[in-house]
Amino acid sequence: MQSRDNGGRLYIVGTGPGDLLQMTPRALKALGEADCVIGNGFYLDLVEPMLAGKEVIRSSMGKEVDRAAKALDLARDRIVAMVSGGDAGVYGMASIVLEVAERSGSTVAVAVIPGITAAVSAAALLGSPLSGDYATMSLSDLLTPWEEIERRLDLAFRMRVPVVLYNPRSRGRPHNLDAAVAIARRHLPDTTPVGVVRNAYREGEERLITTLGEFIDHFAFVDMHSIVFVGGEETRIWRDEHGARGIITPRGYHRKYIY
C-alpha cells in the first residue's frame, strides 16, 4: 500500500446504507486507520462514531472533483479515507477519484474498499426482488443527458428483468420518475410489482409495495433517499392474510424441482 511519495495512502470507502452494522469489517478498518476523513456531510454524519480524534473535512454535493483532488493531495503523506455512500464504485466517488489521479499523474496509493450498494441493501428489506439478472439505472441527469437516460431505460425495460432506479425523484427533477414509469408501462403490464425503500437501515426507514399501474398514486412517497424496484416478467408479490409480505423474483428452481 505504500505510495512512491511519502508513505501516504487514500482509501475510498463504501459506507453501505448508513448503519455501521451494515458496513464491512474492511471498511470499518480503513476508517479506523485513517487520520483524515473527507466526504459529503450527509455520509460523514452516518459514520460519526468512527470519526473521533480524526481531522474531518466536509464537502457538499457538486464539489466532487474538488473533493477528489483534495483527498489525493492530503494522501501524499497521510492516511486519508474518502467516504462514499453504498458502494463507492456504484454511482459513488471511486470513478472521479481515480480519474483525477490518472489525469494528474498522482503516485498516491489508492484502494477502493467495497460497500453494500443500495440495490442490495434495499432489496433485502423487500424480500428477494433481484434473484437473477437485473439492471440498475440512475434517473439523475446531472451528468448524463436525459435523452440518453430515456434510451437506456427503454432498452432495460425491454429485457423484462427487474430494474432498480437510483436517484428516482428530487425537487429539481420531479418528473423524471413519471417519465421512467411511462417507459416501463410500454413493455410491462400494470400488474408488475413495484417496491420502494426509503432510508434503508437509517432513521425513518419505510417501504412500499405496489404495482406499476398503481405506482403513480404513490409518487409523493419517493424522494432522493429512496430506491425504486420495478419487477420483471416473473416477479410477483408475496401476500398472506395480512397483506403484502414481500416481493419475489423466482430464480428458476420451480422449473427444475418440485417443492
SULWOPE-V791741 format. One record per backbone hydrogen bond with DSSP energy under -0.5 kcal/mol. NH is the residue of the N-H (numbers start at 1). CO is the residue of the C=O. E is the energy in kcal/mol with one decimal. If there is no record, write none. Layout:
nh:NH co:CO e:E
nh:NH co:CO e:E
This chain:
nh:3 co:8 e:-0.6
nh:4 co:107 e:-1.2
nh:6 co:76 e:-1.6
nh:8 co:76 e:-1.2
nh:9 co:78 e:-2.1
nh:10 co:109 e:-2.7
nh:11 co:80 e:-3.1
nh:12 co:111 e:-2.7
nh:13 co:11 e:-0.7
nh:13 co:82 e:-3.1
nh:14 co:12 e:-0.6
nh:14 co:113 e:-2.3
nh:15 co:13 e:-0.7
nh:15 co:84 e:-2.5
nh:16 co:86 e:-2.4
nh:18 co:15 e:-0.8
nh:22 co:19 e:-2.1
nh:23 co:20 e:-1.5
nh:28 co:24 e:-2.2
nh:29 co:25 e:-2.2
nh:30 co:26 e:-2.2
nh:31 co:27 e:-2.1
nh:32 co:28 e:-2.1
nh:33 co:29 e:-2.1
nh:34 co:30 e:-1.6
nh:35 co:79 e:-2.2
nh:36 co:79 e:-1.3
nh:37 co:55 e:-2.8
nh:38 co:81 e:-2.7
nh:39 co:57 e:-1.9
nh:41 co:59 e:-1.8
nh:44 co:40 e:-2.1
nh:45 co:41 e:-2.2
nh:46 co:42 e:-1.0
nh:47 co:43 e:-0.9
nh:47 co:44 e:-0.7
nh:48 co:45 e:-1.1
nh:50 co:47 e:-2.5
nh:51 co:48 e:-2.0
nh:54 co:51 e:-2.0
nh:55 co:35 e:-2.2
nh:57 co:37 e:-2.6
nh:58 co:56 e:-0.6
nh:59 co:39 e:-2.1
nh:63 co:60 e:-1.6
nh:67 co:63 e:-2.7
nh:68 co:64 e:-2.4
nh:69 co:65 e:-2.3
nh:70 co:66 e:-2.5
nh:71 co:67 e:-2.4
nh:72 co:68 e:-2.1
nh:73 co:69 e:-2.1
nh:74 co:70 e:-2.6
nh:75 co:71 e:-1.9
nh:76 co:73 e:-1.2
nh:77 co:74 e:-1.1
nh:80 co:9 e:-2.5
nh:80 co:78 e:-0.7
nh:81 co:36 e:-2.5
nh:82 co:11 e:-3.5
nh:83 co:38 e:-2.2
nh:83 co:81 e:-0.6
nh:84 co:13 e:-2.5
nh:86 co:16 e:-2.7
nh:90 co:87 e:-2.1
nh:91 co:89 e:-0.6
nh:94 co:88 e:-2.2
nh:95 co:88 e:-0.5
nh:97 co:93 e:-2.1
nh:98 co:94 e:-2.4
nh:99 co:95 e:-2.5
nh:100 co:96 e:-2.6
nh:101 co:97 e:-2.4
nh:102 co:98 e:-2.5
nh:103 co:99 e:-2.7
nh:104 co:100 e:-2.0
nh:105 co:101 e:-0.9
nh:105 co:102 e:-0.6
nh:106 co:101 e:-1.8
nh:109 co:8 e:-0.7
nh:111 co:10 e:-2.5
nh:113 co:12 e:-3.1
nh:113 co:111 e:-0.6
nh:114 co:112 e:-0.7
nh:117 co:115 e:-0.8
nh:120 co:117 e:-0.7
nh:121 co:117 e:-2.2
nh:122 co:118 e:-2.6
nh:123 co:119 e:-1.5
nh:124 co:120 e:-1.5
nh:125 co:121 e:-0.7
nh:125 co:122 e:-0.6
nh:126 co:122 e:-0.8
nh:126 co:123 e:-0.9
nh:127 co:123 e:-1.3
nh:128 co:126 e:-0.5
nh:128 co:247 e:-3.1
nh:131 co:128 e:-0.6
nh:135 co:162 e:-2.3
nh:137 co:164 e:-2.9
nh:139 co:166 e:-2.3
nh:141 co:139 e:-0.5
nh:148 co:145 e:-0.7
nh:149 co:145 e:-1.9
nh:150 co:146 e:-2.8
nh:151 co:147 e:-1.8
nh:152 co:148 e:-2.3
nh:153 co:149 e:-2.8
nh:154 co:150 e:-2.3
nh:155 co:151 e:-1.8
nh:156 co:152 e:-2.7
nh:157 co:153 e:-2.8
nh:158 co:154 e:-1.5
nh:159 co:155 e:-0.9
nh:159 co:156 e:-0.8
nh:160 co:157 e:-1.0
nh:161 co:156 e:-0.6
nh:162 co:133 e:-0.6
nh:163 co:230 e:-2.7
nh:164 co:135 e:-2.9
nh:165 co:163 e:-0.5
nh:165 co:228 e:-3.2
nh:166 co:137 e:-3.2
nh:166 co:164 e:-0.7
nh:168 co:226 e:-0.5
nh:170 co:173 e:-0.6
nh:174 co:171 e:-0.5
nh:176 co:173 e:-1.0
nh:179 co:175 e:-2.1
nh:180 co:176 e:-2.2
nh:181 co:177 e:-2.6
nh:182 co:178 e:-2.1
nh:183 co:179 e:-1.9
nh:184 co:180 e:-2.2
nh:185 co:181 e:-2.3
nh:186 co:182 e:-0.5
nh:186 co:183 e:-1.1
nh:187 co:183 e:-0.6
nh:187 co:184 e:-1.3
nh:188 co:184 e:-1.7
nh:192 co:189 e:-1.9
nh:194 co:210 e:-2.6
nh:195 co:229 e:-2.3
nh:196 co:208 e:-2.6
nh:197 co:227 e:-2.0
nh:198 co:206 e:-2.9
nh:199 co:225 e:-2.6
nh:202 co:199 e:-2.2
nh:205 co:202 e:-1.2
nh:206 co:198 e:-2.2
nh:208 co:196 e:-2.6
nh:210 co:194 e:-3.0
nh:212 co:192 e:-2.4
nh:213 co:190 e:-2.7
nh:215 co:211 e:-1.5
nh:217 co:214 e:-1.5
nh:218 co:215 e:-2.7
nh:219 co:216 e:-0.9
nh:221 co:218 e:-1.9
nh:222 co:219 e:-1.7
nh:226 co:223 e:-1.6
nh:227 co:197 e:-1.7
nh:228 co:165 e:-1.9
nh:229 co:195 e:-3.3
nh:230 co:163 e:-2.9
nh:230 co:228 e:-0.5
nh:231 co:193 e:-3.0
nh:231 co:229 e:-0.6
nh:233 co:160 e:-2.6
nh:235 co:232 e:-0.8
nh:236 co:248 e:-2.9
nh:238 co:236 e:-0.5
nh:238 co:246 e:-2.6
nh:239 co:237 e:-0.7
nh:240 co:243 e:-2.3
nh:243 co:240 e:-1.9
nh:245 co:238 e:-3.4
nh:246 co:238 e:-1.3
nh:247 co:126 e:-2.8
nh:248 co:236 e:-2.9
nh:249 co:128 e:-2.4
nh:250 co:234 e:-0.5
nh:250 co:248 e:-0.6
nh:255 co:252 e:-1.6
nh:256 co:253 e:-1.7
nh:257 co:253 e:-3.0
nh:259 co:257 e:-0.5
